[in-house]
Amino acid sequence: MPFQSKNGTLAVKQPEFKKIEATVKGGIALVSQRIELVSVDLIMDYQLGDTLLKAGVTRILLRGDAGLQPWAKQTLSFDGKEFVLCPESAVVAVQTLG
């Protein structure tokens, strides 16, 4: 039986987050307001409302700047897989493959 992540956190492969782009104009640093999304694999099954998200066939979309959050920097390892625990509130969208 596959493992399920609990407590409102999804076990996802640690993403390569996008860096925030800043440009200097007239001596003032301007930060881009455009934020790209990153797609990551789900490592453990997760119950999202009435839907069971299955590991291996589900991709999770996160904001590209989520890498600045403390949870994104805490890598865990289990059964030879490395992952981070992403809070459900950080999920933008879910895609089921196949």
N, C-alpha and C positions, 0 to 999 in steps of 0.2 A: 504494500500500500504506500503510495507517495506521501511525502510530508506536505503539510499545509502551514503557511505562515499565519500568524495570529496577531491579536492586539492592534489591529488597524495599520499594520505594516506589511508591505509586499517585499519579498525577497527577489531582488532583481540583480542582473549582472551589472557590475560597476560601469557606468557609462563614461565616455570621454566627453566631458562637458565643454561647451563653447566658452571661450574667454570673452569677457565684455570688452567691446571695442571703444576706445577713447581717442579723440583727436584734440589737438591743441589749436585753438583759433584765437588769435589776438591775445595770447597769454592766458586764455581760459580753457580748461579741460572740458570737453563736451563728451558725454557718454551717449552712445547710440540707444534709442528707445525701442529699436527692433530686436526682439528676442526670438531666436530660432528654437525649434523643438528638437529633442533627441529621442531616438527610439532604442529601447533596451529589451533584452529577453527576460521573461519571468523564469525564475529558478525553482520556486516551489509553488504548488497550487495555492490559490487564494479564493476565498468566498467573498464576492463583491455583491452585496444585496442578495438577490435570488439567483445570481449567476456564478457558477464555479469556473474560475479562470484556471486553465490547465497549463502547467509548466511545459515548455518545449513547443507549444503551439500558440502562445500568446505573446504579443509584444506590447510594451507599455510606452506611451509618449509622455515625456517630462519636459518642463521648461529648460532651455539651455543654460539658464543661470542658476539652476538648482544645485549645481556643483559648489556654490558658495555656502550652502547650508551644512551645519555640523553633521547631519545624518549621512551625507554623501561622502564624507571623509572617513567613516568608520567601516572598514572592510572586515567582513567576517568570513570564516572558512568552515565548510562542513562537507564531508564525504567527497573531498577533492575538488569542490567548487567554491569559488570566491564570489561574494555578493555583498550588497549593502541592503539595509532595511529601509525602504522608502515609505514614508507615511502616505496613507491613502489620499490625504488632502493635496498631495503634490502631483497626483496623476491627472493629466490633461485628457487623455483618451486611451482606449484599449482597442487593440486589433487582434482578431483571431485569424491565424493563418490556416490555409487548407480548406 
